[in-house]
Amino acid sequence: MSLSVQIVTPRSVAWSGQALEVLAPGELGEIGVFANHCALLTTLKAGVVKVRTESGTERFVVGAGFAEAGAERVVILTESCEEPGRLNAGTVEADLADAEARLKTAIAGSAEHLSLTRRVALARARQAALKT
């Protein structure tokens, strides 16, 4: 039995298909979903989503968002979704270094601090995806 899976960003449906299993980076830890999963709504942090299909495993770097799971489907709503194979290691490292440097001088609690914290988390997720 399989799951219908959609990964949706504000711009488009980034990926849609059938899966045997979905692993996602939940705020409190990794979440695994198989067919017949109980209803679940949770927040996601930036990280790597793994979608295991009959033909292999698809991986996506996602930003913060939400996941809704049920017996027959998983919907991931995220601010961004990228395939690791399309990432450039040099660009990822430079973005992470820049975001971390700016974060050190941002005022805690400010909109800039929150934005930079998210940027650092996404850059670290990209970095981790390139290493695996």
N, C-alpha and C positions, 0 to 999 in steps of 0.2 A: 504494500500500500504506500502511496506517495502523498506528498504535500504540494499544494499549489503555493508558490513563493513569489512575492513581488518585493523589490527594493525600489523605493520611490524617493526621489529628491524633489525640491521645489520646481525644478525645471522639467523633469521627465521621469518615466519609469526606467530606471537604470538597468534592471534585470528582471526578467519574469520567466518562470518555467516550473518544471516539476522537480522535486527533490526527495531524497530518502531521509535526509537529516539536515538541520540548520544549526550552526553554532554561532552565537552572537555575543558581543562584549557588553554584558549587562553592567549597570552601575555598581552592583554588589558582587559581581563575578560572572563568569561565562555561563551562558544559557544554552542548553541543548534541547532541540525540539525534534521529535519524531511524529509520525502519524498517530492519531488518537491522543494527542497531548491535551491536557485540560486547558480550559480557557485561561489566558494569561495576557496581561497588559503591563509592560515595564519600560523603564527608561534605559537607554543605551549610552555608553560613553564611546568616544572615538576609539577605533580598534579595527580588527579584521573579522569580517563575517565569512564563514566557510559554509558553502552550500554543497553537500555531497549528493551527486546525481548518479544515475546508473552508469554514466560514461566517465565519471571521475569527480574531482572536487574543484569547484570554482571558488576563488578567493576575491574579496573586495575590501578595500580600505574605506571605512565609513566614518563620518563625523558623528557628533552627538545626535540623539533622536529617540525614537520610540519603537517598540516591537509589539505587535499583537499576534498572538498565536492561538490556534484552536485545533480541533481534531483533524481538519483537512487543509488548513492554510496557515501561512505566516506572511504578515505584511510588516516590512521595515520602513519606517518613515525617518529619513535622515537628511541632514543639511548638505551632505556631499557623499559621493560614491565614486571610487576610482579602482581600476584594475591595477594590481601591483606591477604587471609587465609594462605598463605605460609610464611608470614613474622613473625619473632620472635621479640617480643617487646623489650626484653633486648638487642638484637643485634642492633635494630634500634636506641634505646636511646644511646647506646655506640658509634655508628657510628656518630650520630648527635653531641654528645659532643666532640668527637675527631676532627671532621671537623670544628666545630665552634672554638675550641681552636687553631687549626692550621691556620685558616683564620685570626685570630687576629694578627699573626706575619708575614703573607705573605705580600709581597710588592705589593701595589695596582697597577693594570695594568699588572702584570706579568702573565705568563702562569700558574704558580702555583696558583695565586689568582683567576684566572678565573676557573680553575679546582676545587678548593675548594668551590667557590661560587656555582657552579653547584652541587657539592656533598652535600652541606648544603641544597640547594633547594630540591633535591631528598630525602634526609633524612627527611626533614620536611613534604614532601608529604607522605612518608611512615608512619610517625608518625600520620598524620591526618587521613590516611586510617584506621589505627588501632583503632582510637577513634570513628569511625562511624560504 
